[in-house]
């Protein structure tokens, strides 16, 4: 058969496979797959450059299904490429199968998990930035998007950044099939409503019939030939295309269709596509040098946010894979120190936290070690991207600065008070909260080698340096700053210094207080905590829910340790004020810690 007939037949094969897989599973999204089948067929057979035997080769084109619910189409493509056997294809949505309801990277040809709509295109932007700026390879990024997800603000963050960075290696394929989950989408088949907005953002937009294989091929060629800006192919399609019972009919989203559709679609096909291999080349390597790691004299003062920036610059000097992204606050997070030292590996993401985290996810697919920073409070905007990054088995390193009430006069809108709870809840995450410059340096260095999602919480104000530059801070550890047998004070970050001052006051009164710095909030040092045989005070510059106190309580419960514990945390909505005033108002300063410890000691001694 000729090329065009091959594309048409492959499109029908992909529709049949979507029907077969979903019918056997009894669930799935076949109609959403059927609308995009021709778009995918022409891409696989005519334009994708990908070595299925070497999926992690950075020269490969990247294919991201932003509309991840169309997973039957994804798996049908893999079967057509010879990567999936018919036997495995038949395990779709079964327990233990690699073919999950939405694609995840347990399959080596899936780079990232999708299915939370509005994420695939932003991640594709990160891949495309990596291709042009970091890897410096001629691969293309293809993102197949749904029309419903174009209502997500993250898609427009992606659109703006793609145009700003002139990502002519990025093509968004918008499958405008008119119907969403419960009915017609916001714009239906009004293709110009999409293309005009994309053009306004600086994209080249092409409107086509998404079932005309010749028009699809021409659009892909036009996209590849476009220079200086990304291309969006806005394709009018029909949901459920090829099966008359469900074509353009509402009420079929997320439902299997009868296998009688296979007959109407012309029966099962077993076409195999010899997918073109990527262009030759090798990924760019940045020069490295011997790093000069920052050290801080005990007794001096430095903010942990500044120590973060200085440590990043040192890490970037010795590791050319380190890339830093920031949300237009690099003069506050001190990521600007890295930017000035390694400008080619710094990516400004502006005030677009979703796009910042998404870009980091895309870049790490290509082998880059990303660190992303903004105020701790603003990372909550990108939380779903972090959650999905964990589903992607991605490695991200995030830093939230300006945490807690101690930031002072800027007030509660700027105070990160939820972040420990947020990041503790992420699957497989590591949550670190340093209290001084040398500890920060060591933890940044450690993060460079961590897998999974790691989060570093930094503080705005200068704090005393209490640790030597050569002290070790293993993940899952803690440090005992003062010994004592009457009461234990467990703290992290800024409250470590308040705890030490409280212990000094108590010592003058004859009360022996142990001070434990739980810099590793997750995993927490359960062995040390379970060994305590005294009342415990936990103190944190964070809401009471989900932070250090609850981490300590969980560790004690897991070990079966019985202990009297009082948690000091922020419980009332804070206001603007001086840091010391705000710590006192929240009841987490040295005076309140000492008062609580005294009461516990009296209670344990049976003194009223």
ABEGO torsion letter per residue (X at the ends): XBAAAAAAAAAAAAAAAAAAAAAAAGBEBAAAAAAAAAAAAAAAAAABBBBAABAABAABBBBBBABAAAAAAAAAAAAAAGABBAAAAAABGBBGBABBABBBAABAABABBBGBBGAAAAAAAAAAAAAAAAAGBABBBBBBBBAAAAABAAAAAAAAAAAAAGBAABBBBBBBAGBBAAEBBAAEABAAAAAAAAAAAGBBBBBBBAABAAAAAAAAAAAAABBGBBBBBBBBBBBGBGBAAABGBBGABGBBBBAAAAAAAGEBBABBBBBBBBBBEBBBBBBBBBBBBBBBBBGBBBBAAAAAAAAAAAAAAABAABBBBBBGAAAAAGAAAAAAABAAABBBAEBBAAAAAAAAAAAAAAGBBBBBBBBAAAAAAAAAAAAAAAAAGBBBBBBBBGBEAAAEAAEAAABBAAAAAAAAABBGBBBBBBABAAAAAAAAAAAAABBEBBBBBBBABBBBBABBAABBBBBGBBBBABBBAABBBBBBEAAAAAAAAAAAAAAAAGBBBBBBBBABAOBBBAAAAAABBBBBBBBBBBBABGBAAAAAAAAAAAAGBBBBBBBBBBABBBBBEBAAAAAAAAGABAAAAAAAAAAAAAAAAGBX
